Every structure is written in structure tokens, then in C-alpha cells.
Amino acid sequence: MIDSTSICNSPPLKKGGQGGFSPAQFLQRGGKKKSPSVPLFQRGKWDIMLLAILLLRSTTVSAQSDFYRGKTMTFIVNMAAGDANDLWARALARSLVKYIPGHPNILAQNMAGGGSMISANYLYSVAKPDALTTGQTSSSLYFQQLTGRREVQFDWRKFSWIGSAGQAESLLMMRSDAPFKSLDDIRNASEPPKCSATAPGSGTHISLKVSEEALGAKFRIVTGYKSGSDQDLAIERGEVQCRAVTAASFPAREPFLTWQKKGFVRILVQSGRKRNPKLADVPTLYELMAHYQTPEAKQRLVAVLLGADHFGQYLAVAPPATPAERVKILREAYTRALKDTDLIEEARRRNWSMEYVAGEDLEKLAKQVIDQPPQLIGRVKELLGGN
């Protein structure tokens, strides 16, 4: 069921500082400066033309600034209520609205399922490109397009990219009472551990497949879980023994916080190139690839599969063909929101990471990851084609 909850109705911003450039100043300055090579009537003509351009530009900016006044925006959340993505989205919106001219209301609408496929398809194919609907999506979804899945109703390159934040590196989390204390235990097991994922090609699924491909591990992957919260329940009930989680969510939300205090789970691998200081005893994927002497060809494939990490954890987009001037407003508001003291304080309290990736950089990256050689795409299809 889709849950729609009002997040905030922020008070208007204070008026900005003094300064700027007025047409009167322009004409006054122009009147004082004489040019012997240009007749007076011609200088007057050019002054009028330049003034008209300035006024037109000022009118356009004012119109865009007033667009959101009195409006209500919808922010599509790609995970269920209570998930780390949901908590971040609502905190972000509370700060974001402060920096959007006109200070609209924002409603959060949870749209979980399909490893974020449902929300991504909605944002791309259903939502109007009027900059009143934005949302979060999963950075690993471009693999679904690369592998040609029929459920895909989007072109990853054509989303209107706003910005992202958070660490996207993944962690392999295992129940502490499972007989797998290290990667060696998994590699040598006669019966592989049972791990959960939302859907083939989702971020959690890819993380497990990377460990299989790069480290020689083997998992029984159970897909079909609607959200991260559903996977948490599956681990608590003993349906599965392990799952992949992001480095951003593990120290940030329940039940992970309680599980860590009780020693209910342990982390076996982290996908980052360097060890997270909070997980100093956990080996990285790259350390283990060196230890197990992973062939170079597989290391190249892993580099492509982990390309999603560069997009960040909390990836904000708008529908394709959203007017460029409104995308610019949203990007600027997003950048300022990440510097908002209220959001920074909540991030500190919840142990959220806030590494920032600009919308312009995401736009370039989205085009790069889709343009891959056929041979590599073929191998990705084999790897992510199922359980």
C-alpha cells in the first residue's frame, strides 16, 4: 500500500542581502562612458537592447522563482516506511523546502517494490515533468537496463539528475549464530548460506553476485522481498542467514543498531577500497581479491559492477524532460539543503554519511555506465540473470 504523509510546510526564507545590478545603474554608467568611434544614437540603441535582455532575464528568473509558491510537491520514496532510504528522504525534504523559492509543501509517497523498479518506472513514465514530482531511486537500477529486462520502462541516461548523498558501498551481513565466520567458511561450505535480496539485479543481489564472482563464494539467494525491512524480518525469523546492506544504513537505523549491541550479526566483507574506520577489522573486497588471486578479467568485471557505488546511496531524480531552469532550481536547493544545520545535526545523530555528488556529475556518469561493450554486457546478463 502506498503511504502518503505530509512532511513539512516551511516558513519563508529571510530576504537576501543587499547589492546586485540595476538597469538604472547600467544606464547611468553607460551614459558617463563616451566612445568616439560609436555614434550616440547607436550607443543608445545598444543600451536599450541590453536593457531589454536584462529585463527579460530578470522576468524569467522571477517567474521560475514564483513557480513553486502555493504548490505541493510529491517526493517518491523507493523503499518502505521506516527503511533508511525513507528516513533520509523525509529528513532531506524538511531541509529542501527551505531552499526552494516559494517554499512549497512536500508530501512523501512510499512506492517500494521490485528493487526500486516500481518507483523508477513511475518517475520516468507516469509522473509529469513539471518539477513538482521528484524522488529517490537505486543506483544499481541501470544494470536492469543494461541486461535488457522487460520490466524496465526508463532510459537511465534521460532522468533529470538532482543530486545524491551517502555511502553506497555494501556490506555482507551474516547472523552470528550461522556457521560462517569468514569468507573461507563460505568458500569451503558444503551447504551455502541462504541470503535475501529484493530482486535479481537489485543492489543487494548485485553485491552477493560480486562476492561470488570475485571471491569464489557461493550463496543460495532468495529474491522477492519487497523492502529492506522485509529482509530484516526474514533474518530475525531465520528464513535466511545473510543479506547485503549499505554502509550508510548499517550504522543508521533499527534493527541494525540493536543487532550490533546484542551481537546478533557480524560483517564479513565491505566493498569499499579502504576499510571503514567503524569496521576496521572487516576486510575489503579488494583485499580479499588480492588474497584469493582473483583473475584480472574478473577484477575488471567487478569494477563495472561496483560502478553503482559512484552514484551515492540516496539518489534524487526528477522525470525526464523536466524544464532545465527548474532542474537548476532543484539542484541548487539540494546543494544548500545538504549544508542545512538541521539536516547535518540529524545526520550526526543517526550516523548518516553525507558525501555529496552533484547533479551535473550524475548526468555524465549515467551516460558513461550505459555505454558498455557488448561482451561485457553479455557477461553482466549471465551474472545477474537470476538466482
C-alpha positions as CSV (number, residue, x, y, z in Angstrom):
1,M,0.0,0.0,0.0
2,I,1.3,3.4,-0.9
3,D,1.6,5.7,2.1
4,S,1.4,9.4,1.6
5,T,2.5,11.6,4.5
6,S,2.9,15.3,4.7
7,I,6.4,16.2,5.7
8,C,6.5,19.9,6.2
9,N,5.3,23.4,5.4
10,S,8.4,25.5,5.9
11,P,8.3,29.2,6.7
12,P,9.6,31.5,4.0
13,L,13.2,32.4,3.8
14,K,14.5,35.7,5.0
15,K,15.2,38.3,2.3
16,G,18.6,38.1,0.8
17,G,21.4,40.7,1.3
18,Q,21.9,43.9,-0.5
19,G,23.8,44.5,-3.7
20,G,23.2,43.5,-7.3
21,F,23.0,45.3,-10.5
22,S,20.1,47.5,-11.5
23,P,19.1,48.8,-15.0
24,A,19.3,52.4,-13.7
25,Q,22.9,51.8,-12.7
26,F,23.6,50.3,-16.1
27,L,22.2,53.3,-17.9
28,Q,23.9,55.7,-15.6
29,R,27.3,54.0,-16.1
30,G,26.7,53.8,-19.8
31,G,25.8,57.5,-20.0
32,K,29.1,58.5,-18.5
33,K,31.3,56.4,-20.7
34,K,31.8,58.0,-24.1
35,S,33.2,56.3,-27.2
36,P,34.5,58.4,-30.1
37,S,34.1,55.5,-32.5
38,V,30.4,54.8,-31.9
39,P,27.7,57.5,-32.7
40,L,25.5,58.5,-29.8
41,F,22.3,57.2,-31.4
42,Q,23.9,53.8,-31.9
43,R,25.1,53.6,-28.3
44,G,21.6,54.4,-27.2
45,K,20.2,51.7,-29.4
46,W,22.6,49.1,-27.9
47,D,21.9,50.3,-24.4
48,I,18.1,49.7,-25.0
49,M,18.7,46.3,-26.4
50,L,20.9,45.3,-23.5
51,L,18.4,46.7,-21.0
52,A,15.7,44.6,-22.7
53,I,17.8,41.5,-22.4
54,L,18.4,42.2,-18.7
55,L,14.7,42.8,-18.0
56,L,13.7,39.7,-19.9
57,R,16.2,37.6,-18.0
58,S,15.0,39.1,-14.7
59,T,11.4,38.4,-15.6
60,T,12.3,34.7,-16.4
61,V,14.1,34.2,-13.2
62,S,11.3,35.8,-11.2
63,A,8.7,33.5,-13.0
64,Q,10.7,30.4,-12.1
65,S,11.2,31.6,-8.5
66,D,7.4,32.1,-8.1
67,F,6.5,28.8,-9.8
68,Y,6.5,26.8,-6.5
69,R,4.6,29.4,-4.4
70,G,1.4,27.8,-3.1
71,K,2.2,24.5,-4.7
72,T,2.5,21.0,-3.3
73,M,5.4,18.7,-4.3
74,T,5.5,14.9,-4.2
75,F,8.7,13.1,-3.2
76,I,8.6,9.4,-4.2
77,V,10.4,7.2,-1.7
78,N,11.7,4.0,-3.3
79,M,11.6,2.0,-0.1
80,A,9.1,1.2,2.6
81,A,8.3,3.4,5.6
82,G,11.0,3.1,8.3
83,D,13.7,2.0,5.9
84,A,17.0,4.0,5.9
85,N,16.0,5.5,2.5
86,D,12.7,6.6,3.9
87,L,14.2,8.2,6.9
88,W,16.7,10.1,4.8
89,A,14.1,11.2,2.3
90,R,11.8,12.8,5.0
91,A,14.8,14.5,6.7
92,L,16.0,15.8,3.4
93,A,12.6,17.2,2.4
94,R,12.3,19.1,5.7
95,S,15.5,20.9,4.7
96,L,15.0,21.0,1.0
97,V,11.8,23.0,1.2
98,K,13.6,25.8,2.9
99,Y,15.7,26.5,-0.2
100,I,13.2,26.1,-3.0
101,P,11.9,29.6,-3.9
102,G,8.2,29.9,-3.0
103,H,8.6,27.3,-0.2
104,P,6.1,24.7,-1.4
105,N,4.6,21.9,0.8
106,I,6.2,18.4,0.2
107,L,4.4,15.1,0.5
108,A,6.3,11.8,0.8
109,Q,4.9,8.9,-1.0
110,N,6.4,5.4,-0.4
111,M,6.5,3.3,-3.5
112,A,8.5,0.2,-2.6
113,G,8.9,-3.0,-4.7
114,G,11.0,-4.6,-7.4
115,G,14.3,-3.4,-6.1
116,S,13.2,0.2,-6.7
117,M,11.9,-0.7,-10.2
118,I,8.3,0.3,-9.4
119,S,9.3,3.8,-8.2
120,A,11.8,4.4,-11.1
121,N,9.2,3.4,-13.7
122,Y,6.7,5.7,-12.1
123,L,9.1,8.7,-12.0
124,Y,10.1,8.1,-15.6
125,S,6.8,7.1,-17.3
126,V,3.9,8.3,-15.2
127,A,4.9,11.4,-13.2
128,K,4.5,14.7,-15.0
129,P,7.8,16.5,-15.9
130,D,6.7,19.7,-14.2
131,A,9.3,19.6,-11.4
132,L,6.5,19.1,-8.8
133,T,7.3,15.3,-8.6
134,T,10.8,14.2,-7.6
135,G,12.0,11.1,-5.8
136,Q,14.7,8.7,-4.9
137,T,15.9,5.7,-6.9
138,S,18.5,3.0,-6.5
139,S,21.9,3.5,-8.1
140,S,22.1,-0.2,-9.2
141,L,19.0,0.1,-11.4
142,Y,21.0,0.8,-14.5
143,F,22.0,-2.8,-14.6
144,Q,18.4,-3.7,-15.3
145,Q,18.6,-1.6,-18.4
146,L,22.0,-3.0,-19.4
147,T,20.7,-6.5,-19.2
148,G,17.5,-5.7,-21.2
149,R,14.9,-6.6,-18.6
150,R,11.4,-6.2,-19.9
151,E,10.2,-4.6,-16.7
152,V,12.4,-1.5,-17.4
153,Q,10.3,1.4,-18.6
154,F,13.1,4.0,-18.4
155,D,16.3,5.2,-20.0
156,W,18.8,5.7,-17.2
157,R,20.5,8.5,-19.2
158,K,17.4,10.6,-19.5
159,F,16.4,11.1,-15.9
160,S,16.7,14.7,-14.7
161,W,19.5,14.3,-12.1
162,I,19.3,16.4,-9.0
163,G,22.0,15.1,-6.7
164,S,22.9,12.3,-4.3
165,A,24.4,11.8,-0.8
166,G,25.6,8.9,1.3
167,Q,28.0,6.0,1.0
168,A,26.8,3.3,-1.5
169,E,29.4,0.7,-0.5
170,S,27.9,-2.6,0.5
171,L,28.5,-4.9,3.5
172,L,27.9,-8.6,3.7
173,M,26.0,-9.1,6.9
174,M,25.6,-12.6,8.5
175,R,23.8,-13.9,11.5
176,S,26.3,-14.5,14.3
177,D,24.9,-18.0,15.1
178,A,25.4,-19.1,11.5
179,P,28.4,-21.4,10.9
180,F,30.1,-18.8,8.6
181,K,32.6,-16.7,10.4
182,S,34.7,-15.7,7.4
183,L,34.8,-15.9,3.6
184,D,36.9,-19.0,3.9
185,D,34.0,-20.7,5.7
186,I,31.6,-19.7,2.9
187,R,34.0,-20.9,0.2
188,N,34.6,-24.2,1.9
189,A,30.9,-24.9,2.9
190,S,29.2,-28.0,1.6
191,E,25.9,-26.1,2.0
192,P,26.0,-22.4,1.1
193,P,24.4,-19.8,3.3
194,K,20.9,-18.6,2.4
195,C,20.8,-14.9,1.7
196,S,18.0,-12.5,0.8
197,A,17.6,-9.9,-2.0
198,T,14.7,-7.8,-3.3
199,A,15.0,-8.8,-6.9
200,P,17.6,-10.1,-9.5
201,G,19.7,-7.1,-10.5
202,S,18.9,-5.1,-7.3
203,G,21.7,-3.6,-5.3
204,T,21.6,-6.4,-2.7
205,H,21.5,-9.0,-5.4
206,I,24.5,-7.5,-7.2
207,S,26.5,-7.3,-4.0
208,L,26.1,-11.0,-3.4
209,K,26.9,-11.8,-7.1
210,V,30.0,-9.7,-6.9
211,S,31.2,-11.8,-3.9
212,E,30.5,-15.0,-5.9
213,E,32.3,-13.8,-9.0
214,A,35.3,-12.1,-7.3
215,L,35.9,-14.3,-4.2
216,G,34.7,-17.7,-5.1
217,A,31.9,-17.7,-2.6
218,K,28.5,-19.3,-3.2
219,F,25.1,-18.3,-1.8
220,R,21.5,-19.5,-2.1
221,I,19.9,-16.2,-3.0
222,V,16.2,-15.8,-2.1
223,T,14.6,-13.0,-4.0
224,G,11.1,-11.4,-3.9
225,Y,11.4,-9.4,-0.7
226,K,9.6,-6.1,-1.1
227,S,11.9,-4.0,1.1
228,G,14.9,-3.9,3.4
229,S,12.6,-4.2,6.3
230,D,11.1,-7.4,5.0
231,Q,14.6,-8.8,4.6
232,D,15.4,-7.8,8.2
233,L,12.3,-9.8,9.4
234,A,13.5,-12.7,7.3
235,I,16.8,-12.7,9.1
236,E,15.2,-12.4,12.5
237,R,12.8,-15.3,11.8
238,G,15.7,-17.5,10.5
239,E,14.3,-17.7,6.9
240,V,17.7,-16.5,5.7
241,Q,21.1,-16.2,7.3
242,C,22.6,-13.2,5.5
243,R,22.0,-10.2,3.3
244,A,23.8,-7.3,1.8
245,V,23.3,-3.8,3.4
246,T,24.8,-0.5,2.6
247,A,27.5,1.1,4.6
248,A,25.1,4.1,5.1
249,S,22.2,2.2,6.6
250,F,24.0,-0.3,8.8
251,P,25.1,2.2,11.5
252,A,22.0,4.4,11.0
253,R,18.7,2.5,11.7
254,E,17.0,-0.2,13.5
255,P,17.1,-3.1,13.8
256,F,20.8,-2.9,12.9
257,L,21.7,-0.7,15.9
258,T,20.1,-3.2,18.3
259,W,21.6,-6.2,16.4
260,Q,25.1,-4.7,16.8
261,K,24.6,-4.1,20.5
262,K,23.4,-7.7,21.0
263,G,26.0,-9.3,18.7
264,F,23.2,-10.7,16.6
265,V,25.0,-10.2,13.3
266,R,28.6,-9.8,12.1
267,I,30.0,-8.1,8.9
268,L,32.2,-10.4,6.8
269,V,33.1,-8.1,3.8
270,Q,33.0,-4.4,2.9
271,S,33.1,-3.4,-0.8
272,G,35.0,-0.1,-0.4
273,R,38.6,0.2,-1.5
274,K,39.6,1.3,2.1
275,R,38.3,-0.1,5.4
276,N,35.6,1.9,7.0
277,P,37.1,3.2,10.3
278,K,34.0,1.9,12.1
279,L,34.6,-1.5,10.6
280,A,38.4,-1.6,11.0
281,D,38.5,-5.4,11.5
282,V,36.5,-6.2,8.4
283,P,38.5,-7.0,5.2
284,T,37.6,-5.2,2.0
285,L,36.6,-6.9,-1.2
286,Y,39.8,-5.7,-2.8
287,E,42.0,-7.1,0.0
288,L,40.2,-10.5,-0.5
289,M,40.6,-10.4,-4.2
290,A,44.3,-10.0,-3.7
291,H,44.3,-12.8,-1.1
292,Y,42.4,-15.2,-3.4
293,Q,44.3,-14.1,-6.5
294,T,41.2,-13.2,-8.4
295,P,41.9,-13.2,-12.2
296,E,42.3,-9.8,-13.9
297,A,39.3,-10.3,-16.2
298,K,37.0,-10.9,-13.2
299,Q,38.5,-7.8,-11.4
300,R,37.5,-5.7,-14.4
301,L,34.0,-7.0,-14.3
302,V,33.8,-6.3,-10.6
303,A,34.9,-2.7,-11.3
304,V,32.0,-2.3,-13.6
305,L,29.5,-3.9,-11.3
306,L,30.6,-1.7,-8.4
307,G,30.3,1.4,-10.6
308,A,26.9,2.0,-9.0
309,D,28.8,3.0,-5.8
310,H,29.9,6.2,-7.6
311,F,26.2,7.4,-7.7
312,G,25.9,7.5,-4.0
313,Q,23.3,6.0,-1.7
314,Y,20.4,8.5,-1.7
315,L,19.9,9.3,-5.4
316,A,17.5,12.1,-6.1
317,V,15.9,12.5,-9.6
318,A,13.1,14.1,-11.5
319,P,11.2,12.8,-14.6
320,P,12.9,13.2,-18.0
321,A,12.2,16.4,-19.9
322,T,11.7,18.4,-16.7
323,P,12.4,22.1,-17.7
324,A,16.1,22.8,-17.3
325,E,15.6,26.0,-15.4
326,R,13.5,24.1,-12.8
327,V,16.1,21.3,-12.6
328,K,18.6,24.0,-11.8
329,I,16.5,25.4,-9.0
330,L,16.1,21.8,-7.5
331,R,19.9,21.2,-7.8
332,E,20.7,24.4,-6.1
333,A,18.2,23.7,-3.3
334,Y,19.6,20.2,-2.9
335,T,23.1,21.5,-2.5
336,R,22.1,24.1,0.0
337,A,19.9,21.5,1.9
338,L,23.0,19.3,2.5
339,K,24.6,22.3,4.3
340,D,21.5,22.9,6.4
341,T,22.3,22.8,10.1
342,D,19.1,20.8,11.0
343,L,19.9,18.1,8.4
344,I,23.5,18.0,9.5
345,E,22.5,17.6,13.1
346,E,20.0,14.8,12.3
347,A,22.7,13.1,10.1
348,R,25.1,13.2,13.0
349,R,22.5,11.8,15.4
350,R,21.6,9.0,13.0
351,N,25.1,8.3,11.8
352,W,24.3,9.1,8.2
353,S,27.1,9.8,5.8
354,M,26.5,12.8,3.6
355,E,29.1,12.6,0.8
356,Y,27.7,14.8,-2.0
357,V,27.6,14.1,-5.7
358,A,26.3,17.0,-7.9
359,G,23.5,16.5,-10.4
360,E,25.7,17.6,-13.3
361,D,28.2,14.8,-12.4
362,L,25.4,12.2,-12.1
363,E,24.2,13.2,-15.5
364,K,27.6,12.5,-17.0
365,L,28.0,9.3,-15.1
366,A,24.6,8.0,-16.2
367,K,25.7,8.2,-19.8
368,Q,29.0,6.6,-19.1
369,V,27.7,3.5,-17.4
370,I,25.2,2.6,-20.1
371,D,27.7,2.8,-22.9
372,Q,29.5,-0.6,-22.4
373,P,30.9,-3.1,-24.9
374,P,28.7,-6.0,-25.9
375,Q,31.0,-8.6,-24.5
376,L,30.8,-7.1,-21.0
377,I,27.1,-6.6,-21.2
378,G,26.8,-10.3,-22.1
379,R,28.7,-11.3,-19.0
380,V,26.6,-9.0,-16.8
381,K,23.5,-10.6,-18.2
382,E,24.8,-14.0,-17.3
383,L,25.8,-12.9,-13.8
384,L,22.6,-11.1,-13.0
385,G,20.1,-13.1,-14.9
386,G,18.7,-15.0,-11.9
387,N,19.5,-16.5,-8.6
